[in-house]
């Protein structure tokens, strides 16, 4: 077990499942910021 990669397989699978959701949230936040910036200009 390498110290750099502490999680077990089960945790890693949960992480992989959660990742697309987190990415979608980040994209939504960026799009909101861009819209607000466009409105200010």
matplotlib code that plots the C-alpha trace (Angstrom):
import matplotlib.pyplot as plt

x = [0.0, 1.6, 1.2, 0.4, -2.7, -4.4, -7.8, -9.1, -10.7, -14.2, -13.4, -11.9, -15.0, -17.2, -14.8, -15.0, -18.8, -18.8, -16.3, -18.6, -21.1, -18.3, -17.2, -20.7, -21.0, -17.7, -18.8, -22.1, -20.2, -17.9, -20.8, -22.6, -19.5, -19.1, -22.7, -22.3, -19.1, -20.9, -23.7, -21.3, -19.5]
y = [0.0, 3.2, 6.2, 8.5, 6.5, 5.7, 4.6, 1.2, 0.0, 0.6, 4.2, 4.7, 3.4, 5.8, 8.6, 7.8, 7.8, 11.2, 12.8, 13.5, 15.2, 17.4, 18.3, 19.2, 21.5, 23.2, 23.8, 25.2, 27.6, 28.8, 29.3, 31.4, 33.5, 34.1, 35.2, 37.7, 39.0, 39.5, 41.4, 43.8, 44.7]
z = [0.0, -1.1, 1.3, -1.7, -2.5, 0.8, -0.4, -0.8, -4.0, -2.6, -1.8, -5.2, -6.9, -4.8, -5.8, -9.5, -9.2, -7.5, -9.8, -12.8, -10.4, -9.0, -12.4, -13.5, -10.4, -11.2, -14.8, -13.7, -11.3, -14.1, -16.4, -13.8, -13.3, -17.0, -17.3, -14.5, -16.0, -19.4, -17.7, -16.0, -19.3]

ax = plt.figure().add_subplot(projection="3d")
ax.plot(x, y, z, "-o")
ax.set_aspect("equal")
plt.show()
